[in-house]
Amino acid sequence: MSSNLPKIAWVGLGIMGSPMAENLIKAGYSVTGFTLEQEKLDRLAANGGTAAGSIAEAVEDADVVITMVPADPHVKAVILGEDGVIANAKQGATIIDMSSITPQTSIAVAEAAAAADKGLKVLDAPVSGGEAGAIEAVLSIMVGGEQDVFDASKPILEALGKTIILCGPHGAGQTVKAANQLIVAVNIQACAEAVVFLEKSGVNLEAALEVLNGGLAGSTVLSRKKDNFKNRDFKPGFRIDLHHKDMGIVTDAARSVGAALPVGAVVAQLVASLRAQGDGGLDHSALLRAVERLSGDQVA
């Protein structure tokens, strides 16, 4: 392991965080991790990382601290809390938050880091690509922050993703991620409606999706999710619960800047209704179940 690489602390080892941290270990980085579930810490240790007993222990010696947690309250607790990253990070450390949260919270994190007077540097760097993209290290990473911090951090991000773009100042990465989640949700909904239409018409679904994906209707969403649709396999790569949170983010952010999202608003409600029916823990491709219910099908 190369000693001149920055030492990394990773906080949040969930569906996305665990494979991402492991990709950094494979790239030669020393990674110390903290998360709430012991089995996730055991997994990190088994893959060559170091398990820490607290955030403070994880970050005290880290040059770069990466956080990957579910939502705004978790980011505020983990980064801004008295036992959190800013309070315990060493002088001059870089904090990269890869969670998907509101742009306002990312700005607040950057302001708190500056106020700590420890020379801390901050990026918001949410990702798209789901569990498969995390495992394969082909995520799209949309970054907000300063150019020099982005340039210094890019080698680390290149171990995690393929498309890595600085989108603007603090919060800009989150704004682009919100737009990403709008496009993905609307795309999944359109695909789900097409699947129900095709099946009720008696068409061979596999053949139909293959030819559709080869034309203008093709998309990364359809490529990634067509097997979920065909097999009714809704094991979560990205949970409905999280997409519900993200649709709230984009709806609020769009309202604040005066952007109308007529189709997005409808899909946000469809996501909310699916969650209300108890499907929040399923993959977002389970929007298919909502279309089936609306079409009069009995859904197990």
SULRADA-V208396 format. One record per residue. N is the residue number from 1. RES is the residue in one small letter. OMEGA is omega in degrees with one decimal (* if undefined). Layout:
# SULRADA-V208396
n->(N,N)
res->(RES,RES)
omega->(OMEGA,OMEGA)
This chain:
# SULRADA-V208396
n->(1,2,3,4,5,6,7,8,9,10,11,12,13,14,15,16,17,18,19,20,21,22,23,24,25,26,27,28,29,30,31,32,33,34,35,36,37,38,39,40,41,42,43,44,45,46,47,48,49,50,51,52,53,54,55,56,57,58,59,60,61,62,63,64,65,66,67,68,69,70,71,72,73,74,75,76,77,78,79,80,81,82,83,84,85,86,87,88,89,90,91,92,93,94,95,96,97,98,99,100,101,102,103,104,105,106,107,108,109,110,111,112,113,114,115,116,117,118,119,120,121,122,123,124,125,126,127,128,129,130,131,132,133,134,135,136,137,138,139,140,141,142,143,144,145,146,147,148,149,150,151,152,153,154,155,156,157,158,159,160,161,162,163,164,165,166,167,168,169,170,171,172,173,174,175,176,177,178,179,180,181,182,183,184,185,186,187,188,189,190,191,192,193,194,195,196,197,198,199,200,201,202,203,204,205,206,207,208,209,210,211,212,213,214,215,216,217,218,219,220,221,222,223,224,225,226,227,228,229,230,231,232,233,234,235,236,237,238,239,240,241,242,243,244,245,246,247,248,249,250,251,252,253,254,255,256,257,258,259,260,261,262,263,264,265,266,267,268,269,270,271,272,273,274,275,276,277,278,279,280,281,282,283,284,285,286,287,288,289,290,291,292,293,294,295,296,297,298,299,300)
res->(m,s,s,n,l,p,k,i,a,w,v,g,l,g,i,m,g,s,p,m,a,e,n,l,i,k,a,g,y,s,v,t,g,f,t,l,e,q,e,k,l,d,r,l,a,a,n,g,g,t,a,a,g,s,i,a,e,a,v,e,d,a,d,v,v,i,t,m,v,p,a,d,p,h,v,k,a,v,i,l,g,e,d,g,v,i,a,n,a,k,q,g,a,t,i,i,d,m,s,s,i,t,p,q,t,s,i,a,v,a,e,a,a,a,a,a,d,k,g,l,k,v,l,d,a,p,v,s,g,g,e,a,g,a,i,e,a,v,l,s,i,m,v,g,g,e,q,d,v,f,d,a,s,k,p,i,l,e,a,l,g,k,t,i,i,l,c,g,p,h,g,a,g,q,t,v,k,a,a,n,q,l,i,v,a,v,n,i,q,a,c,a,e,a,v,v,f,l,e,k,s,g,v,n,l,e,a,a,l,e,v,l,n,g,g,l,a,g,s,t,v,l,s,r,k,k,d,n,f,k,n,r,d,f,k,p,g,f,r,i,d,l,h,h,k,d,m,g,i,v,t,d,a,a,r,s,v,g,a,a,l,p,v,g,a,v,v,a,q,l,v,a,s,l,r,a,q,g,d,g,g,l,d,h,s,a,l,l,r,a,v,e,r,l,s,g,d,q,v,a)
omega->(-175.2,-175.1,-177.8,174.9,178.2,175.2,-174.0,168.1,-179.8,-179.6,-179.5,-174.1,179.7,-178.6,179.6,-171.5,-177.4,-180.0,178.7,177.5,179.6,177.2,176.0,177.0,178.3,-179.7,174.3,-179.5,170.9,-175.5,172.7,-172.8,170.6,173.2,-173.8,-175.8,-177.2,-177.6,177.2,175.8,177.6,178.9,179.2,-179.4,-180.0,-179.0,172.2,176.5,178.4,179.0,177.8,-178.4,-179.6,174.7,-178.5,-179.8,-178.4,-168.6,-168.5,-176.5,-172.2,172.1,-179.2,177.3,178.9,177.6,-179.6,-176.0,-165.3,-168.7,-176.0,-177.8,-180.0,178.7,-179.8,179.6,-173.1,-175.7,-172.3,-176.6,-175.7,174.7,-169.2,-172.0,-175.1,-178.4,-172.1,-179.3,-179.6,179.6,173.1,-178.9,175.2,177.6,178.1,178.2,-176.7,175.3,173.9,-173.7,178.6,175.3,-178.0,179.5,176.9,177.1,178.7,177.4,-180.0,179.6,179.5,178.6,178.5,-177.8,-178.3,176.1,178.7,-178.5,-178.5,177.7,-172.0,167.6,161.7,-171.8,177.4,-172.5,170.7,-179.9,175.6,-176.8,-179.2,178.8,177.7,-179.1,-175.6,-177.9,179.2,-179.0,166.4,-175.1,-178.5,-165.3,170.4,-180.0,-175.8,-173.7,-175.4,177.7,176.6,-178.2,-178.9,-175.9,-171.4,178.6,177.8,-179.2,179.7,174.1,-175.3,-173.3,-176.3,179.5,-172.8,-171.3,170.3,-172.2,-177.7,-177.0,-179.8,-178.3,-177.3,177.1,-180.0,177.4,178.5,177.3,177.6,177.1,176.7,-177.3,173.5,-178.4,-178.1,-177.7,179.9,180.0,178.3,179.8,179.1,177.9,-179.6,178.3,178.5,-179.4,-179.7,177.3,-178.8,-177.4,179.4,178.0,178.0,-179.5,175.2,-172.1,-178.2,179.2,-178.0,-177.9,178.9,-177.8,176.8,-176.5,177.7,-178.2,-175.9,177.9,-179.9,179.8,173.0,178.2,-178.3,177.8,-175.8,-167.9,-174.5,176.9,175.1,180.0,-175.5,-172.6,-173.8,179.9,-174.6,171.7,-167.7,162.6,173.4,-169.8,173.7,178.9,-178.6,178.7,174.0,176.2,-177.3,177.5,172.6,178.5,-176.1,178.1,179.5,-178.3,179.8,178.4,-176.4,179.1,176.8,177.8,178.7,177.9,-174.3,179.2,178.3,179.9,178.1,-179.0,175.8,178.8,177.1,175.2,179.9,-178.5,178.0,178.0,-179.5,179.3,173.7,-176.7,-175.0,-179.1,-178.9,175.4,-178.3,172.6,176.6,167.2,174.4,-178.9,178.8,178.8,177.4,178.8,179.3,-179.4,174.5,179.7,171.4,-177.9,-178.3,*)
